[in-house]
Amino acid sequence: NYISGDQGMADYSSCSTENRSLFTPCAACKFLRRRCLEDCLLKPYFPPNEPMKFIVAHKIFGASNIIKLLQELPATQRADAVKSLVYEANARMRDPIYGSAGVISHLHDQMTKLQAQVALTQAHISNLQSQNANLMTLIPKQQSLSDHYYPFQDSTPLSHDDDTDIWHLGETTWESFWS
């Protein structure tokens, strides 16, 4: 636990009297119930306010394996190694058989399904664009056809009294033949 002044039960000769009142053991040493020295290898990576980080890593890999791994690595790579250990330990807790490989496999399957869905959607869009282009080529043709079949469509309607009435067109011509 916390060490305050001369009330500590264990011998902390490596700590000065001033530092003992401010010194808090790291989460690893606290969990393992051992003395945490100022130069503790685990202290920078397992702070006292994040105990679960060490507990999970310890449960999967063991404290001695974590310490051995960190001792073999250069100091510049240790923080990343601890992050990886904690991530893999959490993945193993969720999926004891596959661990993080199970997460990767699941994400790969999702990606494959989404890529297939994107391909289908793109094919559908292409099909719709083709249909739209075909319809656009028909619209001007339909307009010219309607002009051909319905020449009086835009003109004013003919009345019965009009001289150019199609119903009585040629009556005067026929009358001349009969008279």
C-alpha positions, 0 to 999 in steps of 0.5 A, spaced: 500 500 500 502 507 500 508 508 504 507 515 508 513 517 512 516 512 517 510 508 518 511 503 513 512 496 515 517 494 510 524 496 509 524 501 504 532 503 504 532 505 497 527 511 498 529 517 501 525 519 507 522 525 503 520 521 497 517 515 501 511 520 503 510 521 495 511 514 492 506 510 490 507 503 488 506 501 481 499 497 479 504 491 478 508 491 484 501 493 488 498 487 485 504 482 486 504 485 493 512 486 493 516 492 494 516 497 488 523 501 487 524 507 484 527 504 478 522 499 477 521 496 470 514 495 470 512 502 473 512 507 467 507 502 463 503 500 469 501 506 473 497 505 480 491 508 477 490 503 472 491 496 475 486 492 470 491 493 465 497 489 469 491 484 472 489 482 465 496 482 462 499 478 468 493 473 467 494 471 460 502 472 460 504 472 467 509 477 470 515 474 469 514 473 462 512 480 461 519 482 465 523 478 461 520 481 455 521 488 457 528 487 459 530 484 452 527 490 448 530 497 448 527 502 452 524 506 446 520 499 444 517 498 451 511 502 451 509 499 444 510 492 447 506 493 453 500 496 449 500 490 445 501 485 451 495 489 454 491 489 447 492 481 446 491 480 453 484 483 453 482 479 446 484 473 449 480 474 455 474 475 450 476 470 445 480 465 449 481 460 442 483 466 437 484 472 441 486 478 436 486 473 430 479 472 431 478 480 431 482 480 425 478 474 422 471 477 423 473 484 421 476 481 414 469 477 413 466 484 414 470 487 409 469 482 404 462 482 405 462 490 404 466 490 398 461 485 395 456 489 397 459 495 394 460 491 387 453 490 387 451 497 388 456 500 383 453 495 378 446 497 380 448 504 379 451 503 372 445 499 370 441 505 372 445 510 368 445 506 362 437 505 363 437 513 364 442 514 357 437 509 353 431 513 356 434 520 354 436 518 347 428 516 346 425 522 349 428 527 343 425 521 338 418 521 341 418 528 341 419 528 333 414 522 332 409 526 336 410 532 331 409 528 325 403 524 328 400 530 331 401 536 327 396 541 330 398 539 337 401 546 338 396 550 334 389 553 336 384 548 336 379 549 329 372 551 330 366 549 326 366 556 323 373 556 321 374 556 313 380 551 314 376 546 318 378 539 317 371 537 317 368 541 312 374 542 308 373 541 301 365 542 301 366 547 296 370 543 292 365 537 291 359 542 291 363 545 284 363 537 281 355 536 283 353 543 280 
